[in-house]
Amino acid sequence: FAKDARRRIAIQRAISDALANRAFRLDFQPVYSTRTGELNGFEALIRLHDEELGAISPAEFIPIAEQSDLIGRIGTWCLDEACRVASHWPPYLLVSVNLSPSQFYSGTLITDIRQALDANQFPAYRLEVEITEGTLLKDSDLVLQQLSVLREMGVAVALDDFGTGYSSLSYLRRYPIDKIKIDRSFVTPLGADKEADAVVSAIVRLAKALRLSVMAEGVETELQRARLKEIGCGL
């Protein structure tokens, strides 16, 4: 217990130091079309490296940032940095940024996004924000209001890790969501597991029925890509 507590304190210090020194880094994971093979854009992934602790996984530092009320500042930096970097790309490439549930409850999310777009002269239609199903579980009216504003601004909204949480179909009907992202746990066994094929096929059919785009995460093999193309998954 004491060891865990010391590491938690050390990670919280590393987060504070990284915010003060702008030492966070964004890696950009490419997003390709399974139909054409063309590059459509990138997903921004935050990284943290500390001199003493080394590389710290987002799975470890993001929850600590949320619990210590630092996630809002991290989120603001991510939005600005993603728009800054993407502003130098060709205009047909999009950038996707993950949002924490806490950002919706802060009261400053819409302002933060507008400022990031304006400061970098980045058009709203080239920005996509990703949310998890957990975001929709608390104070849903507040979340709905902000998602509606983002839709009006032209910012696209993607529901991340679809299929691993509650996966309530009411989410897809109530909230202004443009895309669902199929979790990599269903993508990895594609072509070798009939049940995974069935789940992905069902998600793709559902998305098409609701006029949503659908993206598969973690495509690493030609077999997975070919099967997704057969199923009709666009990205």
Backbone hydrogen bonds, N-H to C=O, Kabsch-Sander energy under -0.5 kcal/mol:
donor,donor_aa,acceptor,acceptor_aa,energy
5,A,1,F,-2.4
6,R,2,A,-2.3
7,R,3,K,-2.1
8,R,4,D,-2.4
9,I,5,A,-2.2
10,A,6,R,-2.3
11,I,7,R,-2.7
12,Q,8,R,-2.4
13,R,9,I,-2.1
14,A,10,A,-2.2
15,I,11,I,-2.4
16,S,12,Q,-2.2
17,D,13,R,-2.7
18,A,14,A,-2.4
19,L,15,I,-2.3
20,A,16,S,-2.2
21,N,17,D,-2.3
22,R,18,A,-0.6
22,R,19,L,-0.5
23,A,18,A,-2.4
24,F,18,A,-0.6
25,R,47,R,-2.2
27,D,25,R,-0.5
27,D,45,L,-3.1
29,Q,27,D,-0.6
29,Q,43,E,-2.7
31,V,41,G,-2.6
33,S,38,E,-2.5
34,T,234,G,-2.1
35,R,234,G,-0.9
37,G,33,S,-2.0
40,N,31,V,-3.2
41,G,31,V,-1.2
42,F,94,L,-2.2
43,E,29,Q,-2.6
44,A,96,S,-3.2
45,L,27,D,-3.3
47,R,25,R,-3.0
48,L,56,I,-0.7
50,D,54,G,-2.7
54,G,50,D,-2.5
56,I,48,L,-2.7
60,E,57,S,-1.6
61,F,57,S,-2.4
62,I,58,P,-2.3
64,I,60,E,-0.8
65,A,61,F,-2.4
66,E,62,I,-2.4
67,Q,63,P,-2.2
68,S,64,I,-1.5
69,D,66,E,-1.0
70,L,65,A,-2.6
71,I,65,A,-1.3
74,I,70,L,-1.8
75,G,71,I,-3.0
76,T,72,G,-2.2
77,W,73,R,-2.1
78,C,74,I,-2.6
79,L,75,G,-2.3
80,D,76,T,-2.1
81,E,77,W,-3.0
82,A,78,C,-2.8
83,C,79,L,-2.0
84,R,80,D,-2.3
85,V,81,E,-2.6
86,A,82,A,-2.5
87,S,83,C,-1.5
88,H,85,V,-1.6
89,W,86,A,-1.8
93,L,90,P,-1.9
94,L,40,N,-1.9
95,V,126,R,-2.6
96,S,42,F,-2.3
97,V,128,E,-2.6
98,N,44,A,-0.5
99,L,130,E,-2.9
103,Q,100,S,-1.3
104,F,100,S,-0.7
104,F,101,P,-1.1
105,Y,101,P,-1.0
106,S,102,S,-0.8
109,L,103,Q,-0.6
112,D,108,T,-2.9
113,I,109,L,-2.5
114,R,110,I,-2.5
115,Q,111,T,-2.6
116,A,112,D,-2.1
117,L,113,I,-2.3
118,D,114,R,-2.8
119,A,115,Q,-2.9
120,N,116,A,-1.2
121,Q,118,D,-1.1
122,F,117,L,-2.7
126,R,123,P,-1.7
127,L,124,A,-1.8
128,E,95,V,-2.5
129,V,156,A,-2.7
130,E,97,V,-2.6
131,I,158,A,-2.7
135,T,132,T,-1.4
136,L,132,T,-0.5
136,L,133,E,-1.3
137,L,134,G,-1.1
138,K,134,G,-0.5
142,L,139,D,-0.6
143,V,139,D,-1.8
144,L,140,S,-3.0
145,Q,141,D,-2.3
146,Q,142,L,-1.7
147,L,143,V,-2.6
148,S,144,L,-2.2
149,V,145,Q,-1.7
150,L,146,Q,-2.3
151,R,147,L,-2.4
152,E,148,S,-2.1
153,M,149,V,-2.0
154,G,150,L,-1.2
155,V,150,L,-2.1
156,A,127,L,-1.9
158,A,129,V,-2.7
159,L,179,K,-2.8
160,D,131,I,-3.5
160,D,158,A,-0.7
162,F,159,L,-0.5
162,F,181,K,-2.8
164,T,161,D,-1.7
171,Y,168,S,-1.3
172,L,168,S,-0.7
173,R,169,L,-1.1
174,R,170,S,-2.7
175,Y,171,Y,-2.3
177,I,175,Y,-2.1
178,D,157,V,-2.7
179,K,157,V,-1.7
180,I,213,S,-2.0
181,K,159,L,-2.8
182,I,180,I,-0.6
182,I,215,M,-3.4
183,D,162,F,-1.7
186,F,183,D,-1.8
187,V,183,D,-0.9
188,T,184,R,-2.8
190,L,187,V,-1.7
192,A,189,P,-2.2
193,D,189,P,-1.2
197,D,193,D,-2.2
198,A,194,K,-2.3
199,V,195,E,-2.3
200,V,196,A,-2.6
201,S,197,D,-2.5
202,A,198,A,-2.2
203,I,199,V,-2.3
204,V,200,V,-2.4
205,R,201,S,-2.3
206,L,202,A,-2.4
207,A,203,I,-2.6
208,K,204,V,-2.3
209,A,205,R,-2.2
210,L,206,L,-1.8
211,R,208,K,-1.1
212,L,207,A,-3.2
213,S,178,D,-2.4
215,M,180,I,-2.4
217,E,182,I,-2.2
220,E,218,G,-0.5
225,R,221,T,-2.0
226,A,222,E,-2.9
227,R,223,L,-2.3
228,L,224,Q,-2.4
229,K,225,R,-2.1
230,E,226,A,-2.1
231,I,227,R,-2.4
232,G,228,L,-1.8
233,C,228,L,-2.5
235,L,214,V,-1.4
